[in-house]
Amino acid sequence: MKTRRARVARATQETRIQVDLRIDGGGRAAVQTGIPFFDHMLTLLARHALLDLVLRCQGDLEVDAHHTVEDCGIALGEAFNRALGEKRGLRR
């Protein structure tokens, strides 16, 4: 079986993000967004879904958390999309 893994880098005027996602992982996470509760929630997602997730984000938190959360979501979604490839065998 092919390893379902992806790396994504996203840079905008407000954020710089790197995501390393392994879908068939062991629930390990290293998340640093600068927003403690968001880090906690992403860590729990990885743990309970048995994903391996490394996510690093530098954002304009002095303005607010909106750009960081939004851009992390976009980058994580892109990582899932790439890691799943053709999505064969997946059912809703």
C-alpha positions in Angstrom: 0.0 0.0 0.0 1.3 3.4 -0.9 2.2 5.7 2.0 -0.5 8.3 2.4 1.7 11.3 3.3 2.0 14.9 2.1 4.0 18.0 2.8 2.5 21.4 2.2 4.1 24.9 2.5 1.8 28.0 2.4 3.0 31.6 2.5 0.8 34.6 2.4 1.2 38.2 3.5 0.0 37.2 6.9 1.3 33.7 7.6 4.0 31.2 6.8 2.9 27.6 7.3 4.5 24.1 6.9 2.5 20.9 7.3 3.8 17.4 7.3 0.9 14.9 7.4 1.0 11.1 7.5 -2.6 9.6 7.5 -1.6 6.1 8.5 0.4 7.3 11.5 0.5 6.6 15.2 -1.2 9.7 16.6 1.9 11.8 17.1 1.8 15.5 16.7 4.0 18.5 16.9 1.9 21.6 16.5 3.0 25.2 16.9 0.7 28.0 15.8 1.1 30.5 18.6 -2.5 29.8 19.7 -2.5 27.4 22.6 -6.0 26.1 22.3 -5.8 25.7 18.6 -2.5 23.7 19.1 -4.3 21.6 21.6 -7.3 20.8 19.3 -5.0 19.9 16.4 -2.9 17.7 18.7 -6.1 15.9 19.8 -7.2 15.5 16.2 -3.9 13.7 15.4 -4.0 11.6 18.5 -7.6 10.3 18.1 -7.5 9.9 14.3 -4.1 8.2 14.6 -2.5 10.7 12.2 1.1 11.9 12.4 1.0 15.7 12.1 3.7 18.3 12.2 2.3 21.8 11.7 4.3 25.0 12.2 2.8 28.5 11.6 4.1 32.0 12.0 1.2 34.4 11.7 0.3 38.0 12.4 -1.2 37.2 15.9 -0.7 40.9 16.9 -3.6 41.7 14.6 -5.7 38.7 15.6 -5.9 34.9 15.2 -8.2 34.8 12.2 -5.5 34.6 9.5 -3.5 31.9 11.4 -6.5 29.7 11.9 -7.9 30.2 8.4 -4.6 29.6 6.6 -3.7 26.6 8.8 -7.1 25.1 7.8 -6.4 25.7 4.1 -2.9 24.2 4.4 -4.1 21.1 6.4 -7.0 20.6 3.9 -4.5 20.7 1.0 -2.3 18.2 2.9 -5.2 15.8 3.3 -6.1 16.2 -0.4 -2.6 15.4 -1.6 -2.1 12.5 0.9 -5.3 10.8 -0.2 -4.5 11.0 -3.9 -7.2 9.4 -6.0 -9.2 8.6 -2.9 -9.9 5.0 -4.1 -11.7 2.9 -1.5 -13.0 5.9 0.5 -16.7 6.0 1.2 -18.8 8.8 2.8 
